[in-house]
Amino acid sequence: MNLLQRLTNSRFWALTLKEFAQILRNRQTLVLLIIPPTVQLLVYGFALNPDVHSIRMGIVDYAQTYESRELVSALTANQVFIAEKTLLSDRELSQQVRLGRLTVGLVIPSEFKRQWIDNPPAEVQVFIDAVDANTAGIAQGYINQILTQYNRRLAGDSTPPLIHLQTRFLYNPGLQSSWFFVPGVLGLVLTLISSLVSSVTVVREKDTGTLEQLLMTPAEAWEILCAKIVPLFILLIGDVFLALTVGRGVFGVPFRGNFLLFLGLSGLYLLVGIGIGILLATLCRTQQQVVLTSFFINLPLIQLSGAIAPIESMPVFFKYLSLLNPLRHYITIVRGILLKGVGLTVLWPHAIALLGFAIVLLSVSIRQFRRQLS
């Protein structure tokens, strides 16, 4: 008891109470202590789901028989696969997979019933978009398991299977997981570097008083801001080259698309990151506040982008919420150009989304920056 009285009467106790009171009076610190952990736990809990469900499947049924429809029903009964589209040709089906609108394609041949009855097994072909090697492997496992149970239900264990599956993996036949993760990590790294470097650069000048000195020069506010953005943009383009070199040289990620298109859209995304950074710098007073706030913003962006966990594994709400995430659009662009070799005719919705994000973020951050300068 004497020890407790000593502690409560000591200078250490008084200083500790003073610090507690100071922290509790700082509303921004309380917000950083309560809101980011809550939001991030919710986002991580839902977004980092290892289960894959609602895989979009396209179907080409040349047979158009009762048996072929029963096979489709067996594959889609447990909601792992969703019959998104019924198409007329396998060429159209492969095009839909190439555009990213479907993940799996099922082709049932016209002689399906005849092979089943007269010369089993009947051949069925499946296309799987293997850009995400993990999802592709899981999808193949689900299909094989469903087909095994379906064969067993039809013919039992004693006879050969009536249906045989031919699986073809598109864009990543070796199921290299690095081909999925490296483009995502590229977008992740550019997000962190562009937002942090731009925000810390501006806040440092506010701390050191350099901005006040710039205001005394004849330069206009837009000249001051452009002089900050252009060097950062050029240096960050160098990071794009560096990341691409590491991805290709170390991990063997292919480059099947147009290099100038990749560079142009990467530059557009860097403007988005710089816009986020400058906006953070106008909202924060110190570099420590910038770093803490950037983690609150960047981590949810990363988790809802599909860089680490596939979008298909997320709940419906987060799937739609991720459409407001510029990093999701950029990663889709990078994977489309590097792995699929698609061009602007396919990627234009994502390019327009990035352009919109860049215009909005730069406009808001520039307005806030001018207001602080004035």
Secondary structure in CASP SS format (residue, H / E / C, confidence):
PFRMAT SS
TARGET T0000
AUTHOR 0000-0000-0000
METHOD secondary structure of the structure
MODEL  1
M C 1.00
N H 1.00
L H 1.00
L H 1.00
Q H 1.00
R H 1.00
L H 1.00
T H 1.00
N H 1.00
S C 1.00
R H 1.00
F H 1.00
W H 1.00
A H 1.00
L H 1.00
T H 1.00
L H 1.00
K H 1.00
E H 1.00
F H 1.00
A H 1.00
Q H 1.00
I H 1.00
L H 1.00
R H 1.00
N C 1.00
R H 1.00
Q H 1.00
T H 1.00
L H 1.00
V H 1.00
L H 1.00
L H 1.00
I H 1.00
I H 1.00
P H 1.00
P H 1.00
T H 1.00
V H 1.00
Q H 1.00
L H 1.00
L H 1.00
V H 1.00
Y H 1.00
G H 1.00
F H 1.00
A H 1.00
L C 1.00
N C 1.00
P C 1.00
D C 1.00
V C 1.00
H C 1.00
S C 1.00
I E 1.00
R E 1.00
M E 1.00
G E 1.00
I E 1.00
V E 1.00
D E 1.00
Y C 1.00
A C 1.00
Q C 1.00
T C 1.00
Y H 1.00
E H 1.00
S H 1.00
R H 1.00
E H 1.00
L H 1.00
V H 1.00
S H 1.00
A H 1.00
L H 1.00
T H 1.00
A C 1.00
N C 1.00
Q C 1.00
V C 1.00
F E 1.00
I E 1.00
A E 1.00
E E 1.00
K E 1.00
T E 1.00
L C 1.00
L C 1.00
S C 1.00
D H 1.00
R H 1.00
E H 1.00
L H 1.00
S H 1.00
Q H 1.00
Q H 1.00
V H 1.00
R H 1.00
L C 1.00
G C 1.00
R C 1.00
L C 1.00
T C 1.00
V E 1.00
G E 1.00
L E 1.00
V E 1.00
I E 1.00
P C 1.00
S C 1.00
E C 1.00
F H 1.00
K H 1.00
R H 1.00
Q H 1.00
W H 1.00
I H 1.00
D H 1.00
N C 1.00
P C 1.00
P C 1.00
A E 1.00
E E 1.00
V E 1.00
Q E 1.00
V E 1.00
F E 1.00
I E 1.00
D E 1.00
A C 1.00
V C 1.00
D C 1.00
A H 1.00
N H 1.00
T H 1.00
A H 1.00
G H 1.00
I H 1.00
A H 1.00
Q H 1.00
G H 1.00
Y H 1.00
I H 1.00
N H 1.00
Q H 1.00
I H 1.00
L H 1.00
T H 1.00
Q H 1.00
Y H 1.00
N H 1.00
R H 1.00
R H 1.00
L H 1.00
A H 1.00
G C 1.00
D C 1.00
S C 1.00
T C 1.00
P C 1.00
P C 1.00
L C 1.00
I E 1.00
H E 1.00
L E 1.00
Q E 1.00
T E 1.00
R E 1.00
F E 1.00
L E 1.00
Y C 1.00
N C 1.00
P C 1.00
G C 1.00
L C 1.00
Q C 1.00
S H 1.00
S H 1.00
W H 1.00
F H 1.00
F H 1.00
V H 1.00
P H 1.00
G H 1.00
V H 1.00
L H 1.00
G H 1.00
L H 1.00
V H 1.00
L H 1.00
T H 1.00
L H 1.00
I H 1.00
S H 1.00
S H 1.00
L H 1.00
V H 1.00
S H 1.00
S H 1.00
V H 1.00
T H 1.00
V H 1.00
V H 1.00
R H 1.00
E H 1.00
K H 1.00
D H 1.00
T H 1.00
G C 1.00
T H 1.00
L H 1.00
E H 1.00
Q H 1.00
L H 1.00
L H 1.00
M C 1.00
T C 1.00
P C 1.00
A C 1.00
E C 1.00
A H 1.00
W H 1.00
E H 1.00
I H 1.00
L H 1.00
C H 1.00
A H 1.00
K H 1.00
I H 1.00
V H 1.00
P H 1.00
L H 1.00
F H 1.00
I H 1.00
L H 1.00
L H 1.00
I H 1.00
G H 1.00
D H 1.00
V H 1.00
F H 1.00
L H 1.00
A H 1.00
L H 1.00
T H 1.00
V H 1.00
G H 1.00
R H 1.00
G H 1.00
V H 1.00
F H 1.00
G C 1.00
V C 1.00
P C 1.00
F C 1.00
R C 1.00
G C 1.00
N C 1.00
F H 1.00
L H 1.00
L H 1.00
F H 1.00
L H 1.00
G H 1.00
L H 1.00
S H 1.00
G H 1.00
L H 1.00
Y H 1.00
L H 1.00
L H 1.00
V H 1.00
G H 1.00
I H 1.00
G H 1.00
I H 1.00
G H 1.00
I H 1.00
L H 1.00
L H 1.00
A H 1.00
T H 1.00
L H 1.00
C C 1.00
R C 1.00
T C 1.00
Q H 1.00
Q H 1.00
Q H 1.00
V H 1.00
V H 1.00
L H 1.00
T H 1.00
S H 1.00
F H 1.00
F H 1.00
I H 1.00
N H 1.00
L H 1.00
P H 1.00
L H 1.00
I H 1.00
Q H 1.00
L C 1.00
S C 1.00
G C 1.00
A C 1.00
I C 1.00
A C 1.00
P C 1.00
I H 1.00
E H 1.00
S H 1.00
M C 1.00
P C 1.00
V H 1.00
F H 1.00
F H 1.00
K H 1.00
Y H 1.00
L H 1.00
S H 1.00
L H 1.00
L H 1.00
N C 1.00
P H 1.00
L H 1.00
R H 1.00
H H 1.00
Y H 1.00
I H 1.00
T H 1.00
I H 1.00
V H 1.00
R H 1.00
G H 1.00
I H 1.00
L H 1.00
L H 1.00
K H 1.00
G C 1.00
V C 1.00
G C 1.00
L H 1.00
T H 1.00
V H 1.00
L H 1.00
W H 1.00
P H 1.00
H H 1.00
A H 1.00
I H 1.00
A H 1.00
L H 1.00
L H 1.00
G H 1.00
F H 1.00
A H 1.00
I H 1.00
V H 1.00
L H 1.00
L H 1.00
S H 1.00
V H 1.00
S H 1.00
I H 1.00
R H 1.00
Q H 1.00
F H 1.00
R H 1.00
R H 1.00
Q H 1.00
L H 1.00
S C 1.00
END
